Amino acid sequence: YIEYQQALKIEPSARTYVKMGDIELVFRRVSEGLKWYGQALVKDPNYAPAHRQLGLVYLAQRDNTKAAASLRKALILDSDDHAAGQALTNLWRDQVAKNPLSAENHLGLAGALQLSGDFSGAESEYNKLQAIDPANPGLASGRESLKRAYHHATAEKHKKAAETLFGQGLKREALAEISQ
């Protein structure tokens, strides 16, 4: 705690604010932790760990609306945040389990799975949503978003492969990969 207070004096970064919030939670001072996370977001509104930590606190407080919003924001900012992805999908899985006929719950779970990179799981939820409410206004836009996310993920995979090949001096192979 003392070391992070000193770090705040040297460089008051969003990361340090989040660490202070984490320490407060260890001592079960939730309101103080929330203040630190809020300060982290004032410092850097796009700092994904602050959004994740807020989401986890809201989840513990059973405020699913705030939890879902914060966890979703964390995943949008950092798609590799597995803790945020798991918490968000678990939140929506619980909602679906409580009310399996709710179209909105399936839509929420589909979105969470998509943000977490589970495209087949998201497609399965969109199929369930279609069976429950084929005229749901979120269905078409959700499927379109899933299609774009899938294409983006595929393009990123080719880009990384091209970078690796180029770094190894395999320029033709890199060009073939990036053209994909």
C-alpha positions in Angstrom: 0.0 0.0 0.0 2.8 2.4 0.9 4.8 1.5 -2.2 1.8 2.3 -4.5 1.2 5.5 -2.6 4.7 6.5 -3.4 4.3 5.4 -7.0 1.2 7.7 -7.2 3.5 10.6 -6.2 6.0 9.8 -8.9 3.6 8.9 -11.7 -0.1 8.9 -11.0 -1.1 6.5 -13.8 -4.3 4.6 -14.3 -2.5 1.4 -13.6 -1.4 2.6 -10.2 -4.9 3.8 -9.3 -6.2 0.3 -10.2 -3.6 -1.3 -8.0 -4.7 1.0 -5.1 -8.3 -0.1 -5.7 -7.2 -3.8 -5.7 -5.5 -3.3 -2.3 -8.6 -1.6 -0.9 -10.6 -4.7 -2.0 -8.2 -7.0 -0.2 -9.1 -5.2 3.0 -12.8 -5.3 2.0 -13.1 -1.5 1.7 -15.2 -1.7 -1.4 -16.3 2.0 -1.5 -12.6 3.0 -1.4 -11.8 0.6 -4.1 -14.5 2.0 -6.3 -13.1 5.5 -5.8 -9.7 4.4 -6.9 -11.1 2.6 -10.0 -13.1 5.8 -10.8 -9.9 7.8 -10.5 -8.2 5.5 -12.9 -10.9 6.1 -15.5 -10.6 9.8 -15.0 -6.9 9.5 -15.7 -7.5 7.2 -18.7 -11.1 6.5 -19.7 -9.8 3.7 -22.0 -7.9 1.7 -19.4 -9.5 -1.7 -19.7 -8.4 -3.1 -16.3 -10.2 -0.3 -14.5 -13.4 -1.2 -16.4 -12.9 -4.9 -15.6 -12.3 -4.3 -11.9 -15.4 -2.1 -11.7 -17.4 -4.8 -13.4 -16.2 -7.4 -11.0 -17.1 -5.2 -8.0 -20.6 -4.5 -9.5 -21.0 -8.2 -10.1 -20.2 -9.0 -6.5 -22.7 -6.3 -5.5 -25.3 -8.1 -7.7 -25.7 -5.0 -9.9 -25.8 -6.9 -13.2 -26.6 -3.9 -15.3 -23.5 -1.9 -14.2 -21.4 -5.1 -14.2 -22.4 -6.0 -17.8 -21.7 -2.5 -19.0 -18.3 -2.3 -17.4 -17.2 -5.8 -18.4 -18.4 -5.2 -22.0 -16.4 -2.0 -22.1 -13.3 -3.8 -20.8 -13.6 -6.4 -23.5 -14.1 -3.8 -26.2 -10.9 -2.1 -25.1 -9.0 -5.4 -24.6 -10.3 -8.4 -26.4 -7.6 -10.6 -24.7 -9.0 -9.8 -21.2 -10.1 -13.4 -20.3 -11.2 -12.5 -16.8 -13.6 -9.9 -18.1 -14.8 -12.2 -20.9 -15.4 -15.1 -18.5 -17.2 -12.9 -16.0 -19.4 -11.3 -18.7 -20.4 -14.7 -20.3 -21.1 -16.2 -16.8 -23.3 -13.3 -16.0 -25.3 -13.8 -19.1 -25.3 -17.6 -18.7 -26.9 -17.1 -15.3 -29.5 -14.8 -16.8 -30.3 -17.4 -19.5 -30.5 -20.1 -16.9 -33.0 -18.0 -14.8 -35.2 -17.2 -17.8 -34.4 -19.4 -20.8 -37.3 -18.0 -22.8 -36.1 -14.4 -22.6 -34.9 -13.2 -26.0 -32.9 -10.4 -24.4 -31.0 -12.8 -22.3 -30.0 -14.8 -25.3 -29.0 -11.6 -27.2 -26.9 -10.6 -24.2 -25.2 -14.0 -24.0 -24.6 -13.9 -27.8 -22.9 -10.5 -27.5 -20.8 -11.6 -24.6 -19.6 -14.8 -26.4 -18.8 -12.7 -29.5 -16.7 -10.2 -27.5 -14.9 -13.1 -25.9 -14.1 -14.6 -29.3 -16.4 -17.6 -29.1 -18.0 -17.1 -32.5 -19.7 -20.5 -32.7 -21.2 -20.1 -29.2 -22.5 -16.7 -30.3 -24.0 -18.1 -33.5 -25.7 -20.8 -31.3 -27.2 -18.2 -29.1 -28.5 -16.2 -32.2 -30.1 -19.4 -33.4 -31.8 -19.8 -30.0 -32.9 -16.2 -30.2 -34.4 -16.8 -33.6 -36.4 -19.8 -32.4 -37.7 -17.7 -29.5 -38.3 -14.4 -31.3 -37.6 -14.4 -35.0 -38.7 -10.7 -35.3 -36.4 -9.5 -32.6 -34.8 -6.2 -33.7 -31.4 -7.2 -32.4 -31.2 -10.4 -34.3 -30.2 -9.1 -37.7 -27.8 -6.5 -36.4 -26.3 -9.1 -34.0 -25.6 -11.6 -36.8 -24.1 -8.8 -39.0 -21.9 -7.8 -36.1 -20.8 -11.4 -35.6 -20.0 -11.8 -39.3 -17.8 -8.6 -39.2 -16.1 -9.8 -36.0 -15.4 -13.2 -37.6 -13.9 -11.6 -40.7 -11.9 -9.2 -38.6 -10.5 -12.1 -36.5 -9.6 -14.0 -39.6 -7.8 -10.9 -41.1 -5.9 -10.4 -37.9 -4.7 -14.0 -38.0 -3.4 -13.6 -41.6 -1.8 -10.3 -40.6 0.1 -11.9 -37.7 1.2 -14.8 -39.9 2.5 -12.3 -42.5 4.4 -10.4 -39.9 6.1 -13.6 -38.7 6.9 -14.7 -42.2 8.3 -11.3 -43.1 10.4 -11.2 -40.0 11.9 -14.6 -41.1 12.8 -13.1 -44.4 10.1 -15.0 -46.3 8.7 -12.1 -48.2 6.8 -14.0 -50.9 5.0 -16.1 -48.3 4.3 -13.0 -46.2 2.8 -11.2 -49.3 0.6 -14.3 -50.0 -0.5 -14.4 -46.4 -1.3 -10.7 -46.1 -3.2 -10.7 -49.4 -5.6 -13.2 -47.7 
